[in-house]
Structure formats: C-alpha cells, structure tokens
Amino acid sequence: MRVLSADEATALAWCAGEDGLPGEVDVGLVDPVAAGDVVLVHAGVALTRLDAREAVLA
Amino acid sequence: MKYVDEFRDAELGRALAGEILTSVEPGRHYKIMEVCGGHTHSIYKFGIDDLLPANVELVHGPGCPVCVIPMGRVDDGIAVARQPGVILTCFGDMMRIPGSDGSFLDAKAAGADIRMVYSPLDALRIARQNPDREVVFYAIGFETTAPSTALTLKRAKIEGIRNFSVMCSHVTIVPPLRALLDSPDLRLDGFIGPGHVSTVVGARPFEFIPADYGKPVAVAGFEPLDVLQAIHMVLRQIEEGRCEVENQYTRVVPYEGNLRALEILSEVFELRPHFEWRGLGFISQSGLKLSEAYADLDAELRFDVPGVRVADPKACQCGEVLKGVIKPFECKVFGTACTPERPIGTCMVSSEGACAAYYNYGRFAREREVV
C-alpha cells in the first residue's frame, strides 16, 4: 500500500491499496514512513517498507 | 502497478521456463514443496506448473493458517461467542471453517454476535465503541499475522481497555516443517520458502533445512516470476551440488527479518508445550499463547473454554493434503461431497487452501504426465 499521510506519535498512517481506498495502518514495526512510501501491509500492520532500488534489481 | 507488473512479464516468464528446462536432469524426478498457501494459489492462478518440465513436481505444504485450525478450536470459539455479552471477532477466512457442530457463520446465523474484521486493530476499535460488551479477537496465523495481534494487545494494555481479550491460535512455521522432514511419507528435493512469514522471521530460521536435512531452500515472493525464479534457484542448487538458503524476495525480506516485530512477539507471546494441528496432530512448541505479562487479556483464562479435542471427519483427507502426501484431487470427497460452498475440510474453505486453489482454477484431475 502507498502511504498517504503518517503520524509518527501514534505510529498510525493512512495508506491506499490497489483499489485506491484508504485504510488506517499501524506503522510501528517499520522505520518512520512518509507520504509516497510503499509498505507491505498484513492484517492492518506494515511489516516492511519496500525499497524501490531493490525492486528493480530483483 | 509498480512492484507487481514487473513480476508478471510473460516474456521474462518464458525465458525463465527455458532456463528451468536446462537445469533439470532428464529421467530424474524433482519434488519441490512450496510451504505457503499463497504460493499454491499463485501457481494455479497463473498456470506456473504448466510451464515446468514434466519431471518437476510441486508439492503443497502446510502454510495455510486457517487450514491447520483443528475442529476443537473452532468449537471453543463458538462456545465463547455464545456467552452473554460477548462479541467474537475474527478474520473472514475463519467464518466458514467447520467445527463439530457448524462454523462461526452457522453460530452467527443462530444468534451469536460474531463479526468479521480485517485487522485485530478493528476488533480493538469495536471494544472501545462497546464498553459494556466483552470483545474477543480469535487470533490465527503464522508469524506474518502474530505481530498485528501483539501490537493490538500492546495498545489495549497501554490504553487500559479492559473489555478486550484474545483467543490465541497463532502457530509457528519451523516445527511443522521439521515434522514433515522427519516424516517417512515424503521425499522432497527442496523448498520454496514462505515470503511473508519471512518478512517477520527472516530467511535465517530455514537454515536448518540445508544444514540438518541437506535440502535447498529459496524464499520467494508471490508474483509468477518470483515463483518461477525460486524454482529455478532450487533446481540450480541441486544441479551445482549446493545446498543453502537463498532469498529470491530481497525487495521485501531482510535476511534477519523484522527485529522490531520479533522483539514484540517475544514480549507478548510464549510457546505452548504442544499445539494440535488439523490433520497433523500435536506438534511440540509449535503454537503461541499470551505471555504472563499479558495473561489478563487472555480470553482462554477469562472465559470458560471447553477445550475438547474433536477428531476430523473420517472422509476428510486434509492431513494428507497439508503434508503434501496426496494431491487435492486424490482426496475421496474433493469436488463432490466437499466443495467451497459445502466444505468438509479446511483446505477447501480457506483462500490459501490447496483444495480451494485446485477447485477454483479447475484442477480436478491429474493433467500432467509426471515422469
């Protein structure tokens, strides 16, 4: 999902998936995220932040 | 879409299939297990097995979190949901899993307040909105899902939400793999490691497979090129006489996993001495329960839970399917008495179940001649 906005204090972010619908995601397990970052979300929790460079190399 | 389209390129897929063909030894039969149910679905959704040489067989593993929940645990959930004032929440996949006397959906139809949630955080929101009700989250899943339950429990504790608790059926991936490797029923040549579990635990926990059992592993993503590349990596290891854990899914999986997630898991959960898996029986140290520090949020301690062990229906062969001993269409009731609409076994219900993958993508019989 793509991060739309993030609140570092609560570790919550609004993110949009493929359908474009926004959902609230707990981002407490990944390094601070900012609008535009892409995160892998499972059951409402971001497990990892995708690295654009790695995605091209893989 | 970025991160998706690049991994569905047909041209690259054909090229990879060609490379796979050159990596196999004619006359030798290769059995590769994809551990995760998500991979099984990718394989049949994208027709990956049709691109493989006839002597490369994919065997489906036990990595479907819903499929492994035994009937007794479903009955326990229903017993809790029927208690006065309780709202039981669970993932959508759980709703149709058969217990000994119906599913969560049947219990809901009969009046129990059972609600589907996307995340345990939604269950916590329901608890905040209903302070006069007891909200229980029925937690299932491997290490991929356990962090979301752990984070929710932490939030509940910090906020002092007293009407929330968790009924924990989280499981861990390594013990069933070890049990499979120790089983004389199955001879495997390599593994496609579970990509999303590995975002949390990393690739390192799978090192025991090459070290103790001499089998190669490639941790893989879920797009068609990911799976094809992982199959190629496993076959190339065999061809070159190597045996190690390789990480195909580097764009998502750090080799060491998510250390913050692992830390919170060890704080909130502890291993149960034994846990019963549907079809696989009891596997020691394979299930999680809430740790002492979170015992006040443990639904199994807060409510009266029957905890009765219920045997699987005789006709059901989910155990053999989960162990990869038989293919779904070899089960006596596949597609006849057991369908997604009226399932007997869990593998036909779950979106990650091997039987559901075969049924939904039209694999009703052995179509490939296996050498």
HADDOCK unambig.tbl for C-alpha pairs under 7 A between the chains (distance, minus, plus):
assign (segid A and resid 29 and name CA) (segid B and resid 260 and name CA) 5.69 0.50 0.50
assign (segid A and resid 29 and name CA) (segid B and resid 261 and name CA) 5.90 0.50 0.50
assign (segid A and resid 42 and name CA) (segid B and resid 145 and name CA) 6.76 0.50 0.50
assign (segid A and resid 43 and name CA) (segid B and resid 118 and name CA) 5.99 0.50 0.50
assign (segid A and resid 43 and name CA) (segid B and resid 119 and name CA) 4.51 0.50 0.50
assign (segid A and resid 43 and name CA) (segid B and resid 145 and name CA) 6.53 0.50 0.50
assign (segid A and resid 43 and name CA) (segid B and resid 148 and name CA) 6.40 0.50 0.50
assign (segid A and resid 44 and name CA) (segid B and resid 119 and name CA) 5.11 0.50 0.50
assign (segid A and resid 44 and name CA) (segid B and resid 148 and name CA) 6.95 0.50 0.50
assign (segid A and resid 45 and name CA) (segid B and resid 148 and name CA) 5.72 0.50 0.50
assign (segid A and resid 47 and name CA) (segid B and resid 199 and name CA) 6.59 0.50 0.50
assign (segid A and resid 47 and name CA) (segid B and resid 200 and name CA) 6.94 0.50 0.50
assign (segid A and resid 48 and name CA) (segid B and resid 199 and name CA) 6.80 0.50 0.50
assign (segid A and resid 48 and name CA) (segid B and resid 252 and name CA) 6.49 0.50 0.50
assign (segid A and resid 50 and name CA) (segid B and resid 251 and name CA) 6.12 0.50 0.50
assign (segid A and resid 50 and name CA) (segid B and resid 252 and name CA) 5.89 0.50 0.50
assign (segid A and resid 51 and name CA) (segid B and resid 251 and name CA) 6.05 0.50 0.50
assign (segid A and resid 54 and name CA) (segid B and resid 250 and name CA) 6.81 0.50 0.50
assign (segid A and resid 54 and name CA) (segid B and resid 251 and name CA) 4.90 0.50 0.50
assign (segid A and resid 55 and name CA) (segid B and resid 3 and name CA) 6.46 0.50 0.50
assign (segid A and resid 55 and name CA) (segid B and resid 251 and name CA) 5.08 0.50 0.50
assign (segid A and resid 58 and name CA) (segid B and resid 250 and name CA) 6.71 0.50 0.50
assign (segid A and resid 58 and name CA) (segid B and resid 251 and name CA) 6.61 0.50 0.50
